[in-house]
């Protein structure tokens, strides 16, 4: 891990630093901060102070505590939705790209149909059918990533399946599933890691958009999009309710994008030298 970190360019290291601070705050912050659900109407809409570093919301809850706890939900949605999209999308892509024929045609037409619809529209339709809830949000947001991973896996598998070591594996009688598991998926690893890092950022934004629209997650849960939706009513009366959750989203997405760009630059450099990261 340390060797990989050393090879990252500066942008990637900055991204790792941002995400490390965010993860540490999300894990350990609630242990030392105020209860994010504790209400105190006497101290509602207070500005930053020694007791409440970022102030309080409209019913006296500590804003910093809610933002820190909200990081858990946002990261869970971003990572969970990306994993959901990657597992299903890569499976569809490698199977259709390797075996071809009618399977490839049917799967890719289905993926193209999904890509036609805006991601937020797909997520809204899933929520409308499945109902609210964190798991449903993860599935709804992850579904929009399925065709993206499938297309990358399918096009890359087309190229990989013609390489000499794949043809040699076929010649010695290796099954298609063994070739996919032992040769094709490892060859796709670098590209999938970069795409996954960038998709986490997009998934966080889509999840926050759903919460801002008032669907998916309960408004009482300290999710950043939901906090923005509540805070917009007080934007002129108490600006921290909008500014700080918005900054949290911006900094998180920035850190993930910097990490993704750093990984892409590092892996491209390693590939140019003929080195494969394991």
Secondary structure, DSSP 4 states (H G I P E B T S, - for coil): -HHHHHHS-HHHHHHHHHHHHHHHHHHHHHHHS--TT---GGGTT--S-SSSTT-B-TTS-BHHHHHHHHHHHHHHHHHHHHHHHHHHHHHHHHHHHHH-HHHHHHHHHHHHHHHHS-HHHHHHHHHHHH-SSHHHHHHHHHHHHHHHHHHHHHHHHHHHTTSHHHHHHHHTT--HHHHIIIIIHHHHHHHHHHHHHHHHHHHHHHHHHHHHTT-SS-TTS--HHHHHHHHGGGTTT-THHHHHHHHHHHHHHHHHHHHHHHHHHHHHHHHHTT----
